Amino acid sequence: MFSAEFVDGGVDPAALRRVHAGEHAAWADALDRSGMFGVDTVAAVTAQWRQDPRVLLDALLTEADDVTRRRCLTAWTALDEGSAGTQAQMA
């Protein structure tokens, strides 16, 4: 639903870090405001994101091209490993 907006013009490394860190409020609010889902569905989806932020990343990368997807997954792995060089890897 929001994947085109996430990858349009390249992925913002700060947004990727927020998703990885579990800062999903903006995405949850957008999902709720869309009016496409009921309260229970939004709650279930956001609970799943809290449990595994990679679920949100995968959803956001749905419409990404292969190069963008690989860059994001490489940066995600660096975040998993605690690397501070994620900004450089996204370039």
C-alpha contacts under 8 A as a table, 3 or more apart, distances in Angstrom:
res1	aa1	res2	aa2	distance
1	M	4	A	7.63
1	M	59	A	7.95
1	M	60	L	7.88
2	F	5	E	5.46
2	F	6	F	6.37
2	F	60	L	6.19
3	S	6	F	5.04
3	S	7	V	6.34
3	S	59	A	6.54
3	S	60	L	4.01
3	S	61	L	5.63
3	S	62	T	5.87
3	S	63	E	5.86
3	S	64	A	7.41
4	A	7	V	5.45
4	A	8	D	5.62
4	A	60	L	7.56
4	A	63	E	6.06
4	A	64	A	7.39
5	E	8	D	5.21
6	F	10	G	7.84
6	F	11	V	6.21
6	F	12	D	7.91
6	F	60	L	6.10
6	F	61	L	7.55
7	V	10	G	5.07
7	V	11	V	4.94
7	V	60	L	7.60
7	V	61	L	7.06
7	V	63	E	7.75
7	V	64	A	6.11
7	V	68	T	7.68
8	D	11	V	7.10
10	G	68	T	7.23
11	V	15	A	7.48
11	V	16	L	7.35
11	V	68	T	7.63
11	V	72	C	7.63
11	V	90	M	7.89
12	D	15	A	5.23
12	D	16	L	6.43
13	P	16	L	4.99
13	P	17	R	6.20
13	P	86	T	7.41
13	P	87	Q	5.97
13	P	90	M	6.55
14	A	17	R	5.05
14	A	18	R	6.22
15	A	18	R	5.03
15	A	19	V	6.26
16	L	19	V	5.19
16	L	20	H	6.18
16	L	57	L	7.97
16	L	72	C	7.73
16	L	76	W	7.60
17	R	20	H	5.00
17	R	21	A	6.00
17	R	79	L	7.49
18	R	21	A	5.04
18	R	22	G	6.25
18	R	23	E	5.03
18	R	24	H	7.20
19	V	22	G	5.27
19	V	23	E	5.63
19	V	24	H	6.09
19	V	53	P	6.36
19	V	56	L	7.34
19	V	57	L	7.00
20	H	23	E	7.53
20	H	53	P	5.90
20	H	54	R	7.30
20	H	76	W	7.24
20	H	79	L	7.39
21	A	53	P	7.81
22	G	49	W	7.57
22	G	50	R	6.15
22	G	53	P	6.18
23	E	26	A	7.84
24	H	27	W	5.32
24	H	28	A	6.05
24	H	46	T	7.76
24	H	49	W	7.70
24	H	50	R	7.98
25	A	28	A	5.03
25	A	29	D	5.96
26	A	29	D	5.13
26	A	30	A	6.16
27	W	30	A	5.08
27	W	31	L	6.12
28	A	31	L	5.04
28	A	32	D	6.12
28	A	42	V	7.19
28	A	46	T	6.38
29	D	32	D	5.04
29	D	33	R	5.98
30	A	33	R	5.06
30	A	34	S	6.06
31	L	34	S	5.31
31	L	35	G	7.47
31	L	36	M	7.68
31	L	37	F	7.46
31	L	42	V	6.91
32	D	35	G	6.02
32	D	36	M	7.66
32	D	37	F	6.80
32	D	38	G	7.78
32	D	39	V	7.40
32	D	42	V	6.34
34	S	37	F	7.45
35	G	38	G	7.37
37	F	41	T	5.98
37	F	42	V	6.34
38	G	41	T	5.33
38	G	42	V	6.32
39	V	42	V	5.21
39	V	43	A	6.13
40	D	43	A	5.07
40	D	44	A	6.13
41	T	44	A	5.05
41	T	45	V	6.10
42	V	45	V	5.18
42	V	46	T	6.06
43	A	46	T	5.27
43	A	47	A	6.03
44	A	47	A	5.11
44	A	48	Q	6.28
45	V	48	Q	5.08
45	V	49	W	6.32
46	T	49	W	4.89
46	T	50	R	6.20
47	A	50	R	5.06
47	A	51	Q	6.26
48	Q	51	Q	5.05
48	Q	52	D	6.07
48	Q	53	P	7.69
48	Q	55	V	7.36
49	W	52	D	5.07
49	W	53	P	4.67
49	W	54	R	7.34
49	W	55	V	5.97
49	W	56	L	5.80
50	R	53	P	5.89
52	D	55	V	5.87
52	D	56	L	7.88
53	P	56	L	5.43
53	P	57	L	6.59
54	R	57	L	4.85
54	R	58	D	6.05
55	V	58	D	5.22
55	V	59	A	6.34
56	L	59	A	5.08
56	L	60	L	6.14
57	L	60	L	5.04
57	L	61	L	6.16
58	D	61	L	5.15
58	D	62	T	6.35
59	A	62	T	5.33
60	L	63	E	7.53
61	L	64	A	4.98
61	L	69	R	6.39
64	A	68	T	5.98
64	A	69	R	5.89
65	D	68	T	5.43
65	D	69	R	6.13
66	D	69	R	5.03
66	D	70	R	6.11
67	V	70	R	5.19
67	V	71	R	6.20
68	T	71	R	5.12
68	T	72	C	6.12
69	R	72	C	5.19
69	R	73	L	6.11
70	R	73	L	5.11
70	R	74	T	6.01
71	R	74	T	5.13
71	R	75	A	6.14
71	R	89	Q	7.18
71	R	90	M	5.95
72	C	75	A	5.06
72	C	76	W	5.97
72	C	90	M	6.94
73	L	76	W	4.86
73	L	77	T	6.13
74	T	77	T	5.15
74	T	78	A	6.34
74	T	89	Q	7.45
75	A	78	A	4.98
75	A	79	L	6.25
75	A	86	T	5.42
75	A	89	Q	6.03
75	A	90	M	6.40
76	W	79	L	5.00
76	W	80	D	6.19
77	T	80	D	4.91
77	T	81	E	6.22
78	A	81	E	4.99
78	A	82	G	6.13
78	A	83	S	5.07
78	A	84	A	7.89
78	A	85	G	7.65
78	A	86	T	6.25
79	L	82	G	4.90
79	L	83	S	5.59
79	L	84	A	7.62
79	L	86	T	6.81
80	D	83	S	7.67
83	S	86	T	6.41
84	A	87	Q	7.75
85	G	88	A	5.53
85	G	89	Q	6.55
86	T	89	Q	5.03
86	T	90	M	6.40
87	Q	90	M	5.41
87	Q	91	A	6.93
88	A	91	A	5.46
